Amino acid sequence: MESSRTSRSFGVRFEHAIVSFSLCQVEPAPLERIFVPCPVVVDTIIMVLDKKKVVIAGATGSVGRLLVQTCLKDPRVDSVTAVVRNAISNDQAEQLWGIAATDTASQKKTPSKLTQVLVDFPSLDPEDAKLKERFQGADAFLSGLGLYSGKSTETEMDLVEGQYNRKLATIVKEAGATRGAYLSGQGVKQPSTEGRAMAMFGRVKGRAEEGLAAVFSGENQAHVSARPGAIFDRPGEPVYGRLETMLGNWPFSKLKETRFGISAPDIAKGMVQGALFDGQSHVKGNTIWDNEDIRQAARRYEQQFEDD
């Protein structure tokens, strides 16, 4: 007898997550029924059910602080490690992240699931066992670490965007992470597959994207390069001064709903979704997202968060 396939939908609550998925009913022989999860959704189920641990670089930047805030508010995220150059006081942490962080120097514990880890980037060693121990059990590495191209040389940007990010990502991966997400930008090109970008910004970030994607290129690993256009609704001081302030007002603010721009909160939600919760149907290998891809990931994040 020929096998037949039908499907049914189910909702399952697991701790803080509600997962909707379909099961395929396979009938290889009369009176025998086997139910197995459809392959398309299995990875998504697994990604959502586990409590997550994340390491975030560039955690004090305009998008980086939103990455931290997004993860702190999410009950599916159990631990957030903010990598910083200088110790952040509790008052500063409240302003940046809305919550105080554990002080790794004094080991004073707070009720927060947020920990700050101080890193001396110029002396960063990918083989640093102590740093690996601090990141142990991490699921993902998120990075907003970078320099403003208008005030930096190509060499300086390569050092921070490329070397520092790659070394840190390597340590986090060795500590257990299988996903990474990096704040890149519109106009960026990965040199080996997309050619040479015209602007320094695009060249540096393209090399950084390739380096990070190479770190997370193993089996069941993946990396997301988020390439937003004009970024609106940034917290903190305007990066581009009066121009950014002007663009934040109507009618220019409508650009954030087009392919030319996007809001900073949407970038943070999209990166968190891609690094922690999306399955392989959305994130696989060296994944590149433009404005619309990031926006769609942000909507997926909101949908899962609301369902929770």
C-alpha positions as CSV (number, residue, x, y, z in Angstrom):
1,M,0.0,0.0,0.0
2,E,1.3,3.5,-0.8
3,S,2.1,5.7,2.1
4,S,0.1,8.8,2.6
5,R,0.8,12.1,4.5
6,T,-1.5,14.4,6.4
7,S,-0.7,17.1,8.9
8,R,-2.1,18.5,12.1
9,S,-1.2,21.6,14.0
10,F,-0.4,21.6,17.7
11,G,0.5,24.2,20.4
12,V,3.0,23.3,23.1
13,R,3.9,25.4,26.2
14,F,7.4,24.9,27.5
15,E,8.5,27.1,30.4
16,H,8.3,30.6,28.9
17,A,7.8,29.6,25.3
18,I,4.7,28.7,23.2
19,V,5.7,26.7,20.1
20,S,3.4,26.0,17.3
21,F,4.4,23.3,14.9
22,S,3.0,20.6,12.6
23,L,3.4,16.9,12.8
24,C,3.5,14.7,9.7
25,Q,1.5,11.5,9.9
26,V,3.1,8.7,8.0
27,E,1.3,5.5,7.2
28,P,3.8,3.0,5.8
29,A,1.5,0.0,6.5
30,P,-2.1,-0.6,7.6
31,L,-2.8,0.0,11.3
32,E,0.7,1.5,11.9
33,R,1.0,5.3,12.4
34,I,4.2,7.1,13.2
35,F,4.2,10.8,14.1
36,V,7.4,12.7,13.5
37,P,8.1,16.5,13.6
38,C,8.3,18.0,10.1
39,P,12.0,18.8,9.3
40,V,11.2,22.3,8.4
41,V,10.2,23.2,12.0
42,V,12.3,20.9,14.1
43,D,15.3,23.3,14.4
44,T,13.0,26.2,15.2
45,I,11.4,24.2,18.1
46,I,14.8,23.4,19.5
47,M,16.1,27.0,19.2
48,V,13.1,28.3,21.1
49,L,12.7,25.8,23.9
50,D,16.2,26.1,25.4
51,K,17.1,28.9,27.8
52,K,19.7,31.1,26.2
53,K,23.1,32.5,27.1
54,V,24.5,35.3,25.0
55,V,27.7,37.3,24.9
56,I,27.4,40.9,23.5
57,A,30.3,43.1,22.3
58,G,29.9,46.8,21.8
59,A,27.4,46.7,24.6
60,T,27.5,50.5,25.3
61,G,26.9,51.6,21.7
62,S,23.6,52.9,20.4
63,V,22.6,49.6,19.0
64,G,24.7,47.5,21.4
65,R,22.8,48.8,24.4
66,L,19.5,47.8,22.7
67,L,20.8,44.3,22.1
68,V,21.5,44.1,25.9
69,Q,18.1,45.6,26.8
70,T,16.3,43.3,24.4
71,C,17.9,40.1,25.8
72,L,17.4,41.3,29.4
73,K,13.6,41.7,28.9
74,D,13.3,38.3,27.2
75,P,12.4,35.5,29.7
76,R,13.9,33.0,27.2
77,V,17.3,34.4,27.8
78,D,18.9,33.2,31.0
79,S,22.2,35.0,30.9
80,V,23.6,38.2,29.3
81,T,27.3,38.9,29.3
82,A,28.3,42.4,28.2
83,V,31.9,42.8,27.0
84,V,33.3,46.2,27.9
85,R,36.6,48.0,27.7
86,N,36.1,49.9,31.0
87,A,34.1,49.0,34.1
88,I,30.5,50.3,34.0
89,S,29.2,51.6,37.3
90,N,25.7,50.6,38.5
91,D,24.5,54.1,37.8
92,Q,25.9,53.9,34.2
93,A,24.5,50.4,33.8
94,E,21.0,51.7,34.8
95,Q,21.3,54.4,32.2
96,L,22.6,52.2,29.4
97,W,20.8,48.9,30.1
98,G,18.1,49.7,32.6
99,I,19.6,47.4,35.2
100,A,22.8,47.0,37.2
101,A,25.3,44.4,36.3
102,T,27.4,42.0,38.3
103,D,30.9,43.4,38.9
104,T,33.3,40.8,37.8
105,A,36.2,42.5,39.5
106,S,34.7,42.3,43.0
107,Q,32.4,39.4,42.2
108,K,29.6,41.2,44.1
109,K,26.4,39.5,43.0
110,T,23.2,41.3,42.1
111,P,19.8,39.8,41.2
112,S,20.5,40.7,37.6
113,K,21.1,38.1,34.9
114,L,23.5,40.6,33.4
115,T,27.3,40.3,33.9
116,Q,29.9,42.7,32.6
117,V,33.3,41.3,31.6
118,L,36.2,43.7,31.1
119,V,38.5,43.0,28.1
120,D,41.7,44.6,27.2
121,F,41.2,44.4,23.4
122,P,44.8,45.2,22.3
123,S,46.1,42.2,24.3
124,L,43.1,39.9,23.5
125,D,44.2,36.3,23.0
126,P,41.9,33.8,21.2
127,E,43.5,31.1,23.4
128,D,42.6,32.9,26.7
129,A,41.3,30.1,28.9
130,K,40.1,32.4,31.7
131,L,38.0,34.4,29.3
132,K,36.6,31.2,27.7
133,E,35.6,30.0,31.2
134,R,33.6,33.2,31.7
135,F,31.8,32.7,28.4
136,Q,31.2,29.0,29.1
137,G,27.8,27.7,27.9
138,A,27.2,30.7,25.6
139,D,24.7,30.0,22.7
140,A,25.5,33.1,20.6
141,F,27.9,36.0,20.1
142,L,26.3,39.4,19.2
143,S,28.4,42.3,18.1
144,G,27.8,46.0,17.7
145,L,31.6,46.6,18.2
146,G,33.0,49.0,15.7
147,L,34.3,52.5,14.8
148,Y,32.7,55.5,13.1
149,S,34.3,55.6,9.7
150,G,34.2,59.4,9.5
151,K,36.7,59.6,12.4
152,S,38.9,56.5,11.8
153,T,41.4,55.2,9.3
154,E,41.0,52.0,7.4
155,T,43.7,50.4,9.5
156,E,42.1,51.4,12.7
157,M,38.7,50.1,11.6
158,D,40.2,46.8,10.4
159,L,41.8,46.3,13.9
160,V,38.5,46.9,15.8
161,E,35.9,45.7,13.3
162,G,38.0,42.8,12.1
163,Q,40.6,41.5,14.5
164,Y,38.9,42.3,17.8
165,N,35.5,41.0,16.8
166,R,37.1,37.8,15.2
167,K,39.3,37.0,18.3
168,L,36.4,37.5,20.7
169,A,34.0,35.5,18.5
170,T,36.6,32.7,18.4
171,I,36.7,32.5,22.2
172,V,32.9,32.6,22.5
173,K,32.6,29.8,19.9
174,E,35.1,27.7,21.8
175,A,33.0,28.3,24.9
176,G,30.0,26.7,23.2
177,A,28.4,29.3,20.9
178,T,27.1,28.1,17.5
179,R,25.7,31.4,16.2
180,G,27.0,34.9,15.6
181,A,25.4,38.2,14.5
182,Y,27.3,41.3,13.5
183,L,26.1,44.9,13.0
184,S,27.3,45.7,9.5
185,G,25.8,48.2,7.1
186,Q,24.3,49.0,3.7
187,G,26.9,49.2,0.9
188,V,29.1,46.6,2.4
189,K,30.6,43.8,0.2
190,Q,32.3,40.6,1.2
191,P,35.4,40.7,-1.1
192,S,35.6,37.0,-1.9
193,T,32.0,36.8,-3.2
194,E,30.8,40.3,-3.9
195,G,33.8,42.1,-5.1
196,R,35.4,45.3,-3.8
197,A,33.2,48.0,-2.1
198,M,33.8,51.6,-3.2
199,A,33.7,53.1,0.3
200,M,36.2,52.3,3.1
201,F,33.2,51.5,5.4
202,G,32.0,48.9,3.0
203,R,35.5,47.3,2.5
204,V,36.3,47.1,6.2
205,K,32.9,45.7,7.2
206,G,33.0,43.3,4.3
207,R,36.2,41.8,5.5
208,A,34.9,41.7,9.1
209,E,31.7,39.8,7.9
210,E,33.8,37.2,6.1
211,G,36.1,36.8,9.2
212,L,33.1,36.3,11.5
213,A,31.3,34.0,9.1
214,A,34.5,31.9,9.0
215,V,34.5,31.5,12.8
216,F,31.0,30.2,12.7
217,S,31.4,28.0,9.6
218,G,31.4,24.6,11.3
219,E,28.6,22.0,11.3
220,N,25.3,23.3,12.7
221,Q,26.9,26.8,13.0
222,A,25.8,30.0,11.2
223,H,26.4,33.7,11.2
224,V,24.2,36.7,10.4
225,S,25.6,40.0,9.0
226,A,22.9,42.6,9.5
227,R,23.2,45.4,6.9
228,P,20.9,48.2,7.9
229,G,20.6,51.5,5.9
230,A,20.0,54.8,7.7
231,I,19.5,54.0,11.4
232,F,16.7,55.9,13.2
233,D,15.6,56.1,16.8
234,R,19.1,55.5,18.2
235,P,19.4,56.1,22.0
236,G,22.2,58.4,23.3
237,E,24.0,61.2,21.5
238,P,23.3,61.4,17.7
239,V,26.2,59.7,15.8
240,Y,26.0,62.1,12.9
241,G,25.1,65.2,14.8
242,R,22.6,67.7,13.5
243,L,22.0,65.7,10.3
244,E,20.8,62.7,12.3
245,T,18.6,64.9,14.5
246,M,17.0,66.4,11.3
247,L,16.5,63.0,9.7
248,G,14.7,61.8,12.9
249,N,11.9,64.3,12.3
250,W,8.9,64.1,10.0
251,P,8.8,63.7,7.0
252,F,12.4,62.2,6.9
253,S,11.5,59.8,9.7
254,K,9.2,57.9,7.3
255,L,12.4,56.6,5.7
256,K,12.8,54.1,8.5
257,E,9.8,52.2,7.0
258,T,11.4,51.9,3.6
259,R,14.4,50.0,2.1
260,F,16.6,53.0,2.8
261,G,16.2,53.0,6.6
262,I,15.3,51.1,9.8
263,S,14.8,51.8,13.5
264,A,17.6,50.8,16.0
265,P,15.1,48.8,18.1
266,D,14.2,46.7,15.0
267,I,17.9,46.0,14.3
268,A,18.4,44.8,17.9
269,K,15.3,42.6,17.8
270,G,16.2,41.2,14.4
271,M,19.8,40.4,15.4
272,V,18.6,38.7,18.6
273,Q,16.1,36.7,16.6
274,G,18.6,35.6,14.1
275,A,21.3,34.6,16.6
276,L,19.1,32.9,19.2
277,F,15.7,31.9,17.9
278,D,15.5,31.5,14.1
279,G,15.9,28.0,12.6
280,Q,17.8,27.0,9.5
281,S,14.9,28.1,7.3
282,H,16.0,31.7,8.0
283,V,19.6,31.4,9.2
284,K,22.1,29.1,7.6
285,G,25.8,29.4,6.9
286,N,27.0,32.9,5.9
287,T,23.6,34.8,6.1
288,I,23.3,38.4,5.0
289,W,20.3,40.5,5.8
290,D,19.3,43.8,4.4
291,N,16.8,46.3,5.9
292,E,13.7,44.2,5.0
293,D,15.2,40.9,6.2
294,I,16.1,42.6,9.5
295,R,12.6,44.0,9.8
296,Q,11.0,40.7,9.1
297,A,13.2,39.0,11.8
298,A,12.1,41.8,14.2
299,R,8.5,41.0,13.5
300,R,9.1,37.2,14.1
301,Y,10.8,38.2,17.4
302,E,7.8,40.2,18.5
303,Q,5.4,37.5,17.5
304,Q,7.2,34.9,19.6
305,F,7.6,37.3,22.5
306,E,3.9,38.2,22.4
307,D,3.0,34.5,22.2
308,D,5.1,34.0,25.3
